[in-house]
Amino acid sequence: MKRLTIIIMLFIFQQKLSAQTEQQFMFFKTWNYIKYYHPDLASGKVSADSLFLVNVKEINSKDDFNSIITKLTSKLNEKFTISAPLERSKDVMLQNQNFDWFQKNKKISTKNKDILNKIYEHRYNFEKLPKDKLVSDEKEYTFPKSENIPYGYRLLSLAKIQGVIDYLFPHKYIMDKGFDEYFKKSLDGNSQLKTRKDFEIILAGLVSKLKDSHAISFYKQLHYRKDIYNMTYLAPFDFQIVDDHILITHLIIPEICSKAQISVGDKIISINGKSISQIIKEKGKLLSASNDEKLIHYLSKYENNLIWPDNLPQKTLQLKSTKSNKKVSTKIEMIDTSKKASYEILVAYVQDKIKKAESRQLDHEDIAYFKISNTYGFIEDVENDKIDAKMDSILYNASQKKAIVFDMRAYPDWGGFPYHYIYKYFSPAENYFFKYYAPNLKNIGTFVYIEDEAYYFPKIKDKETHVYQGKVFFLVNPETRSASEWYSMSLQKIFPQSLTIGQQTSGADGDLVKVNLPGDYILEFTGNGIFYPDNSQTQQTGIRINEIIKYKDQDILDKKDLEFERVLNSLK
């Protein structure tokens, strides 16, 4: 009888929790809607945050959808004098804008539907915002790192994430289906959590749903990231993820590895009983990556220290690996970074590794090699009035080579090199290499095609085009992100004979937008839509690749650059 009573009580509690979640979800939807459309809130005349915080405390499971809408709109101005601006653009992304949540909701009265529709019909034109203001601007709220954020502000943070996805994120339509249901589960979790760490797990999970590599570093802002991602200790060896295993590539502290019988070339197939594939899948639930290639590449970086299973920090890990085609089990002592001597060894190793990677280049007398992260040096010490002549000389020399190689496997250090000078010397006058969709300020939640040629190529008086007949290669991988992807697309158009080789790129092509969340968190995401001229997707997909280069274990151990080898073989 006692057990039955407990079951009934739990059932009643879950029912109340579910009802409260539905009310909160509708509250968030309504609040974001009026926040971005009502002239008084969108303009900042009325504080949207204050409206939220005052009313969210009064929402409970007894409220129906109509009372929620009434609470949020009853004190707002309903006597509109200015109709929404006319849409004159012919090419607009409308995929994200969906008001079915109230327009097709039978639980919402005709009166309230009319109120919400009327707000949209008289929506604010964000073109009127002052020049120093952005649609994405949000107030900062600071709370001590050691304390949990108050419940109302946690709800405000979640509501702002929902608003970003519904109104500011151009690629909502290719996110995983079922985000609303996941969001409701996050609301359930938020109502029951007791610690800041638990809330940060909820934040990380929601951000991961964007599947946007611009947001992959969100975890670095989390105060409890070491516990959440098990980053407390570092491995005494370097590694790289290959397919379903972790390949040991270098012994940083050999004596520790020797004690655990770990050698270069070993393949770790499980950690603490979890397969590598299982660990990668779990990491993907708390890290935002546009595609699996980017996620695995990010997890493979030793300095990120993210591959260890998400459980309590453990200094000793149980490993299963294959050594000479034999399965073995071992324990490894991880490195405590509080121990200065060991930590200094790890830091020195990482610094040397990065330095070697940055200095690596392709040297061949018949090849002009340009590394996108190392181009500013061309003009660093050149006087302004001599820069054009210097760049013309460099590109003339490149045009005399049998091949030109653009290594795009990094972030550009100088956008002027590809955008202005490569265009100036090699490109036809018009270089419409992509379609650019910006937030539609007349109708937030939609994105409008920008026709202004300044977004596509610079205006250069008396421009000449030097047609290059040689071979052109673009080297890409998951490090090719955002501006690097964008410039790669431009170069593909300028050199139609080119070959793009490597691995799938980051899939986050576009301008970075930042939104403050309560607790000193900043949500970063791709803020506009970048497509090929035929409307082919680049977000999540990455740029077009002619040849996929696949690395095997031995290639990695031999420190090969297969992209370099492919280029050199083409000249034989």
C-alpha positions in Angstrom: 0.0 0.0 0.0 2.9 2.3 0.9 4.6 1.6 -2.4 1.4 2.3 -4.3 1.0 5.6 -2.6 4.6 6.6 -3.5 3.9 5.7 -7.2 0.8 7.7 -7.2 2.5 10.7 -5.7 5.4 10.5 -8.2 2.8 10.3 -11.0 1.0 13.4 -9.8 4.3 15.2 -9.4 5.3 14.3 -13.0 1.9 15.5 -14.3 2.3 18.8 -12.5 5.9 19.2 -13.8 4.8 18.4 -17.3 2.0 21.0 -17.1 4.3 23.6 -15.7 6.8 22.9 -18.5 4.1 23.4 -21.2 3.2 26.7 -19.6 6.8 27.9 -19.5 7.3 26.8 -23.0 4.3 28.8 -24.2 5.4 31.7 -22.0 8.9 31.7 -23.7 7.4 31.5 -27.2 5.1 34.4 -26.6 7.7 36.5 -24.9 10.2 36.0 -27.7 7.6 36.8 -30.3 6.6 40.1 -28.8 10.3 40.9 -27.9 11.3 40.8 -31.5 8.1 42.2 -33.1 6.3 44.5 -30.7 7.5 48.1 -31.5 7.9 49.1 -27.8 9.9 46.0 -26.8 11.9 45.6 -30.0 12.9 49.3 -29.9 13.9 49.1 -26.3 11.3 51.5 -25.1 10.0 48.8 -22.8 12.5 46.4 -21.2 11.8 42.9 -22.5 13.8 41.4 -19.7 11.8 43.2 -17.0 8.6 42.0 -18.6 9.9 38.5 -18.5 11.2 38.5 -14.9 8.1 40.1 -13.5 5.7 37.7 -15.1 7.6 34.4 -15.2 7.3 34.2 -11.4 3.5 34.1 -11.7 3.4 31.3 -14.2 2.3 28.0 -12.8 0.5 24.8 -14.0 -2.9 26.3 -13.4 -2.3 28.9 -16.1 -3.7 28.1 -19.6 -2.2 29.5 -22.8 -4.6 32.3 -22.9 -3.8 33.6 -19.5 -0.1 33.5 -20.3 -0.6 35.6 -23.5 -2.8 38.0 -21.5 -0.2 38.5 -18.8 2.5 39.4 -21.3 0.4 41.6 -23.6 -2.3 43.3 -21.4 -0.1 46.2 -20.3 1.5 46.8 -23.7 0.4 49.4 -26.3 -2.1 48.0 -28.7 -2.9 51.2 -30.6 -0.4 50.8 -33.4 -0.1 53.6 -36.0 2.6 52.2 -38.3 2.1 49.1 -40.4 4.9 46.7 -41.0 7.3 47.8 -43.8 6.6 46.2 -47.2 8.9 43.4 -48.3 10.4 44.4 -51.7 13.1 41.7 -51.8 12.4 38.9 -54.2 14.7 36.3 -52.6 14.0 35.7 -48.9 14.7 32.7 -46.7 11.4 32.0 -45.0 12.1 28.4 -43.8 12.5 29.3 -40.1 9.5 31.6 -39.6 6.7 29.5 -38.3 3.8 30.7 -36.1 1.8 27.5 -36.0 2.5 27.4 -32.2 -0.3 30.0 -31.8 -2.1 30.3 -35.1 -3.0 26.6 -35.3 -3.4 26.1 -31.5 -7.0 25.4 -30.7 -6.3 26.2 -27.0 -5.7 29.8 -27.9 -8.7 32.1 -28.2 -9.5 34.1 -31.4 -9.0 37.3 -29.4 -5.4 36.4 -28.4 -4.6 35.2 -31.9 -5.8 38.5 -33.2 -3.6 40.3 -30.7 -0.5 38.4 -31.7 -1.2 38.7 -35.4 -1.8 42.4 -35.0 1.6 42.8 -33.4 3.3 41.1 -36.3 1.3 43.2 -38.8 2.7 46.3 -37.1 6.1 44.8 -36.2 9.2 46.9 -35.5 11.5 47.7 -38.4 15.1 47.1 -37.0 16.5 49.4 -39.7 15.5 52.1 -37.3 17.9 50.9 -34.5 20.7 53.4 -33.7 24.0 52.7 -35.5 25.6 51.6 -32.2 22.9 49.0 -31.5 22.4 45.5 -32.9 19.4 43.2 -32.9 21.6 40.6 -31.0 22.4 43.0 -28.1 21.4 41.6 -24.7 22.0 43.0 -21.2 24.7 41.4 -19.1 23.9 39.8 -15.8 26.8 38.8 -13.5 26.5 36.3 -10.7 29.3 34.8 -8.5 30.9 31.8 -10.2 30.6 29.7 -7.1 26.8 30.2 -6.8 23.9 28.9 -8.8 22.1 31.4 -10.9 18.7 32.4 -9.5 15.8 30.4 -11.0 14.2 33.4 -12.8 17.5 34.3 -14.5 18.1 30.7 -15.5 14.7 30.7 -17.2 15.7 34.0 -18.9 18.9 32.4 -20.1 17.0 29.5 -21.6 14.4 31.8 -23.1 17.1 33.8 -24.9 18.6 30.7 -26.4 15.2 29.7 -27.7 14.8 33.3 -29.1 18.2 33.1 -30.8 17.3 29.9 -32.5 13.8 31.0 -33.6 14.7 34.5 -34.8 18.4 35.0 -35.3 19.9 31.7 -36.3 19.5 31.3 -40.1 20.0 27.5 -40.1 17.3 26.4 -37.7 15.6 24.6 -40.5 18.5 22.1 -40.8 18.9 21.5 -37.1 17.9 18.1 -35.8 14.2 17.7 -35.6 12.6 17.6 -32.2 14.4 20.6 -30.7 11.2 21.8 -29.1 10.8 18.5 -27.2 14.5 18.6 -26.2 14.0 22.2 -25.0 11.0 21.1 -22.8 13.1 18.4 -21.2 15.7 21.0 -20.4 13.0 23.1 -18.7 12.1 20.0 -16.7 15.8 19.6 -15.7 16.1 23.3 -14.9 13.2 23.2 -12.4 14.8 20.3 -10.4 18.6 21.1 -10.5 20.4 22.4 -7.4 23.9 23.4 -8.7 25.5 25.7 -11.1 27.3 22.7 -12.7 23.9 21.0 -13.5 22.7 24.2 -15.1 25.9 24.5 -17.2 25.3 20.9 -18.4 21.8 22.0 -19.6 23.3 25.1 -21.4 25.9 23.0 -23.1 23.3 20.5 -24.3 21.1 23.2 -25.7 24.0 24.9 -27.5 25.1 21.6 -29.0 21.7 21.3 -30.7 22.6 24.2 -33.0 25.1 21.9 -34.8 27.2 25.0 -35.6 31.0 24.9 -35.3 31.0 28.6 -34.5 29.6 27.5 -31.1 32.0 24.6 -30.5 34.1 26.6 -28.0 31.1 27.5 -25.8 32.3 25.0 -23.2 35.4 27.2 -22.4 33.0 29.6 -20.7 31.6 27.0 -18.3 33.0 27.4 -14.8 32.6 23.6 -14.2 34.0 22.5 -17.5 36.8 20.4 -16.0 34.2 18.3 -14.1 31.6 18.2 -16.9 34.1 17.2 -19.7 36.5 15.3 -17.4 39.4 17.7 -18.2 41.1 17.7 -14.8 44.0 15.5 -15.9 46.1 15.3 -19.1 47.5 12.2 -20.8 51.2 11.5 -20.8 50.9 10.7 -24.6 49.6 12.4 -27.7 47.0 10.8 -29.9 44.7 11.1 -32.8 41.2 9.7 -33.4 41.1 7.4 -36.4 37.8 5.7 -37.2 36.8 3.8 -34.1 40.1 4.0 -32.1 42.6 6.4 -30.6 46.0 6.1 -32.2 49.0 6.8 -29.9 51.3 9.1 -31.9 53.9 10.3 -29.3 55.0 9.5 -25.8 55.3 12.9 -24.0 56.4 11.4 -20.7 57.9 8.0 -21.7 58.5 6.6 -18.2 54.7 6.8 -17.3 53.8 5.2 -20.6 56.4 2.5 -20.3 55.0 1.6 -16.8 51.6 1.2 -18.5 53.1 -0.7 -21.4 51.9 1.9 -23.9 53.8 2.4 -27.1 53.5 4.6 -30.2 51.2 2.9 -32.7 48.9 1.4 -30.0 45.2 1.7 -30.8 43.0 2.5 -27.8 39.5 0.9 -28.4 37.8 1.7 -25.1 38.3 3.9 -22.0 36.7 2.9 -18.7 34.6 0.4 -20.5 33.2 2.8 -23.1 34.1 2.4 -26.8 35.6 5.3 -28.6 32.5 5.6 -30.8 30.3 5.8 -27.7 32.5 8.5 -26.2 32.4 10.6 -29.4 28.7 10.3 -29.5 28.4 11.5 -25.8 30.8 14.4 -26.5 28.6 15.5 -29.4 25.7 15.9 -27.0 27.6 18.7 -25.1 29.7 20.2 -28.0 28.3 22.1 -31.0 29.9 20.9 -34.2 28.5 21.3 -37.7 29.5 17.8 -38.7 31.2 14.7 -37.3 34.4 15.4 -39.1 34.8 18.7 -37.2 33.8 17.1 -33.9 36.4 14.3 -34.2 39.1 16.7 -35.4 38.4 18.9 -32.3 38.4 16.0 -29.9 41.7 14.8 -31.5 43.6 17.9 -30.4 45.7 17.1 -27.3 45.5 20.7 -26.0 41.7 20.6 -25.9 41.8 17.6 -23.6 38.2 16.6 -24.3 38.2 12.9 -25.3 38.0 11.4 -21.8 34.6 9.9 -20.8 32.2 12.2 -19.1 32.2 10.9 -15.6 33.9 11.9 -12.3 37.5 13.0 -12.9 39.8 10.0 -12.5 43.5 10.1 -12.4 43.7 6.4 -13.3 42.0 5.3 -16.5 41.3 1.8 -17.6 42.3 1.3 -21.3 41.7 -1.5 -23.7 43.9 -1.3 -26.8 45.3 -3.4 -29.6 49.1 -3.9 -29.7 50.5 -5.8 -32.7 47.0 -7.0 -33.5 46.5 -8.4 -29.9 44.0 -7.0 -27.5 45.5 -5.9 -24.1 44.1 -4.1 -21.0 46.1 -1.6 -19.0 45.9 1.3 -16.5 47.4 4.6 -17.2 48.2 7.3 -14.6 47.1 10.7 -16.0 49.0 13.9 -15.3 48.0 16.2 -12.5 48.5 19.7 -13.9 49.0 21.1 -10.4 52.4 19.3 -10.4 54.6 22.0 -12.0 57.4 19.8 -13.4 55.0 17.5 -15.3 52.9 20.4 -16.5 55.8 22.3 -17.9 56.8 19.3 -19.9 53.3 19.1 -21.4 53.2 22.8 -22.2 56.6 22.7 -23.8 55.5 19.8 -26.0 52.2 21.5 -27.1 54.1 24.7 -27.9 56.7 22.9 -30.0 54.0 20.9 -31.8 52.0 24.1 -32.7 55.2 25.8 -33.8 56.1 22.9 -36.1 52.6 22.8 -37.6 52.7 26.6 -38.3 56.1 26.4 -40.0 55.3 23.5 -42.2 55.0 24.5 -45.9 55.4 23.1 -49.4 58.7 24.0 -51.0 59.1 23.3 -54.7 60.6 25.4 -57.5 57.6 24.9 -59.8 55.0 25.7 -57.1 53.7 29.0 -55.6 52.6 28.1 -52.1 50.4 30.4 -50.1 49.4 29.6 -46.5 46.2 31.4 -45.6 47.3 32.0 -42.0 50.7 33.4 -43.1 50.1 36.1 -45.7 50.2 39.4 -43.7 54.0 39.0 -43.7 54.0 40.0 -47.4 53.2 43.6 -46.4 54.0 43.9 -42.7 57.0 46.1 -43.3 55.9 47.7 -46.6 54.9 51.3 -46.8 51.2 51.8 -47.8 51.9 53.4 -51.2 54.1 50.4 -52.2 51.8 47.6 -51.1 50.1 47.3 -54.5 53.4 47.0 -56.3 54.7 44.4 -53.8 51.6 42.3 -54.2 51.6 42.6 -58.0 55.2 41.3 -58.0 54.4 38.4 -55.7 51.4 37.3 -57.8 53.2 37.8 -61.1 55.9 35.4 -59.9 53.2 33.0 -58.8 51.6 33.2 -62.3 54.9 31.9 -63.8 54.8 28.7 -61.8 53.4 25.4 -63.0 51.0 25.2 -60.0 49.6 27.5 -57.3 48.7 26.0 -53.9 46.4 27.7 -51.4 46.7 26.0 -48.0 43.3 26.9 -46.4 43.8 24.6 -43.4 43.8 27.5 -40.9 42.1 30.8 -40.2 43.2 33.8 -42.4 45.5 36.3 -40.9 44.8 38.9 -43.6 41.6 39.0 -45.5 43.0 41.5 -48.0 45.1 38.8 -49.6 42.3 36.6 -51.0 39.5 39.2 -51.1 41.4 42.1 -52.7 44.7 41.0 -54.2 43.9 37.6 -55.6 40.7 39.0 -57.0 42.5 42.1 -58.4 45.1 40.0 -60.2 43.4 36.9 -61.4 39.6 37.3 -61.2 37.1 38.5 -63.9 35.5 41.8 -63.0 32.4 40.1 -61.5 32.9 37.3 -59.0 29.5 36.3 -57.6 30.9 33.2 -56.0 28.2 32.8 -53.4 24.8 33.9 -52.2 24.7 36.0 -49.1 21.6 36.1 -46.9 21.6 38.6 -44.0 19.0 39.0 -41.2 16.0 40.7 -42.7 15.7 43.8 -40.5 12.2 44.4 -41.7 11.0 41.0 -40.7 13.3 39.3 -38.1 13.3 35.6 -38.3 13.7 35.7 -42.1 16.9 36.3 -44.0 17.2 38.3 -47.2 19.5 37.9 -50.2 22.0 40.8 -50.5 22.6 42.0 -54.0 25.1 44.7 -53.3 28.3 43.7 -55.2 30.5 45.1 -52.4 29.7 41.9 -50.5 31.1 39.8 -53.2 34.1 41.6 -54.7 35.9 45.0 -54.2 35.6 47.9 -56.7 38.9 48.3 -58.4 39.4 51.0 -61.0 41.0 49.9 -64.3 41.1 46.3 -63.1 43.0 43.9 -65.4 42.5 40.1 -65.3 45.5 37.8 -65.7 44.2 34.4 -66.7 46.3 31.6 -65.2 46.5 28.3 -67.1 48.5 26.2 -64.6 47.2 23.9 -62.0 45.6 25.2 -58.8 45.0 23.3 -55.6 43.1 24.3 -52.4 44.0 22.2 -49.4 41.2 22.0 -46.8 40.2 20.2 -43.6 38.1 20.8 -40.5 40.4 23.8 -39.6 39.0 25.5 -42.7 36.2 27.4 -40.9 34.1 30.5 -41.5 36.3 33.2 -43.4 38.6 30.4 -44.6 35.6 28.6 -46.1 34.3 31.8 -47.6 37.6 32.7 -49.2 38.0 29.1 -50.5 34.6 29.5 -52.3 35.9 32.7 -53.9 39.1 31.1 -55.0 37.1 28.1 -56.5 35.2 30.6 -58.7 38.3 32.6 -59.7 40.2 29.4 -60.7 37.7 27.1 -62.4 40.4 24.6 -63.3 41.2 24.2 -59.5 41.0 21.0 -57.4 39.9 21.2 -53.8 41.5 18.4 -51.8 41.5 17.2 -48.2 38.7 16.5 -45.6 35.3 18.0 -44.9 35.5 21.6 -43.8 34.0 23.0 -40.6 30.6 23.8 -42.0 30.3 27.2 -40.3 30.6 29.7 -43.1 29.3 33.2 -42.3 29.6 36.1 -39.8 29.9 35.4 -36.1 27.2 36.7 -33.9 27.5 37.0 -30.1 24.6 37.1 -27.6 25.0 37.6 -23.8 23.3 35.1 -21.5 22.8 35.7 -17.7 25.8 34.5 -15.8 28.5 36.0 -18.1 28.0 33.4 -20.8 28.2 34.4 -24.5 26.5 32.3 -27.1 28.3 32.5 -30.4 26.8 31.3 -33.7 26.7 31.7 -37.5 24.5 34.8 -38.1 23.9 34.7 -41.8 23.4 32.2 -44.6 26.1 31.4 -47.1 25.3 29.3 -50.1 26.8 28.5 -53.5 25.2 30.4 -56.4 23.0 27.3 -57.2 21.7 27.4 -53.5 23.8 24.4 -52.4 24.2 24.3 -48.7 27.5 25.1 -47.0 26.4 25.2 -43.3 27.0 21.8 -41.8 28.1 20.4 -45.2 31.2 22.5 -45.7 32.6 23.6 -49.1 32.8 21.5 -52.2 35.7 19.1 -52.3 36.9 17.3 -55.5 39.0 14.7 -53.8 38.7 13.4 -50.2 42.1 12.6 -48.7 41.9 9.8 -46.1 44.7 9.3 -43.6 45.6 5.8 -42.4 47.3 5.1 -39.1 50.7 4.7 -40.6 50.4 8.0 -42.6 49.8 9.7 -39.3 52.7 7.9 -37.5 55.0 8.8 -40.4 53.9 12.5 -40.1 52.9 12.6 -43.7 51.1 15.4 -45.4 49.1 13.5 -48.0 47.7 16.7 -49.5 51.3 17.9 -50.2 52.1 14.5 -51.7 49.0 14.7 -54.0 50.1 18.1 -55.3 53.7 16.9 -55.9 52.6 13.8 -57.7 50.5 15.9 -60.1 53.6 17.6 -61.4 55.4 14.4 -62.3 
